[in-house]
Each structure stands twice: as structure tokens, then as C-alpha cells.
Amino acid sequence: MKIAIHQANYFPYPGFFHKINQADVFVIQDDVKFVNRTTNRNKIISSSEYTWINVPIKKGHKSLPIMDVKINNEIPWGKINLKKICAGYNKAKFFHLYKDYFENLYKKEWNNIFDLNFETIKQVLRWLDIKVEIVIESELRVSGQPTERLVKVCKKLGADTYISGIGGKRYLDEKLFEKNKIILKHQNYNPIRYLQHMSKSFIPNLSIIDLLANVGSKSGKLLKENN
């Protein structure tokens, strides 16, 4: 059984879903520390190359586990995000397929960043036709240093293979996987290129929103072919 483990990010880039597609089980981390770069923001296309969509969080919550991070709803972030997404993609070939979802998503009041990210990740997996079992990490009650934690998750779920993200080589203790008889596979992902609305030259690694708006229902097939 192959397993992928990752934090709950906000409309992640295609490589995030490329990794999940290679797994039988995806463990979504809600009990690790909030990461300001990706947990609550991501890049989308704009007339000035790209812009950020951002979910503001309450003061003092950056040091908390993702599951405890509350959204600052005193800022009309939903309206701001929707406006930026529509400005970037209203004229993209397939955005009409997803516009109603975004409008409804941002009408709802979200209080917790994990709930928002979990909902949107599950929806994107459906759009991409990626079928995978999802487990919330806090339900497994694991702890320890990064590699030790990953190994414990694999053992609890009976996985014999761990699929590491692109950056895993920088911090993983590969010998610990070997010691526990778990095969370590590093993701081999090259940014998918496609006809990108509004860009003068292709901008890689934007939010998955960009791929969907430009490629539509064939996004999942394109992602899977990148394996």
C-alpha cells in the first residue's frame, strides 16, 4: 500500500495532487504547525503576472497546529478572493464550469482554516477524478520528529511505501524508512505546461485553480499523464 502525507494547504499547486494521485491513501495533516507560505495563501494569474489569494488568520495563531487556526472574518477575505479569481479567470476557457462553486464557497462563513482547506481539497480531487482514501492525521495520534512521525503513520496504516514530495530529500532521514522496512519513493514532478490564459509566457506552479480554468475536465488526465 502506498501512502502520501501532506499538510492541508489552500488551493495547492498541481504537484500536490500529482503526489496524491500516486497513493492508495492520503493522510491530510491537521495536527502539525501552521505554515504561513502555503496553509492560507496561493498564487493565481493576474494582469501583472500573478497575484495572491489569501485567507487572513487571527492574531497569534501562526504558532498553532493547523486544526486550531481560526480565520479572521473581520476582513472580507471571501469577497476579495472571489474578485481576484474572477478577474484572473472569467475569460479562461473552462472557468464557467467552476464559477458557481467558488461563488457558493465564499458565501459561506468559514471559521477554521483546516475546514476550508479540507473541503476545497476534497472538491478538487473530485474534479480531477482522483480516487483515494483520505485519513485525517490527528485521528492516528502520532507524534515525534518529522521522519519519525511519517514512519509511525505508515506503520499504523500498514503502508509499505511512502511517497515523498519534491522537498523531502532535504530533511528526511532515509535510513529510518529502511530500518522500518518502508520503501521511500521521491515524487518526480515537472510542472505541467498548458495554454495559459492571460500569461505572456507560461507561469508554472500556480494554484490548481489555474489548471482547472484553462484545461477543464481534462485536467485530471493531464496530471496523471505526468506520472
Secondary structure, 3 states (H helix, E strand, C coil): CEEEEEECCCCCCHHHHHHHHCCCEEEEECCCECCCCCCCEEEEEECCEEEEEECCECCCCCCCEHHHCEECCCCCHHHHHHHHHHHHHCCCCCHHHCHHHHHHHHHCCCCEHHHHHHHHHHHHHHHCCCCCEEEEHHHHCCCCCHHHHHHHHHHHHCCCEEEECHHHHHCCCHHHHHHCCCEEEECCCCCCCCCCCCCCCCCCCCCHHHHHHHHHHHHHHHHHHCC
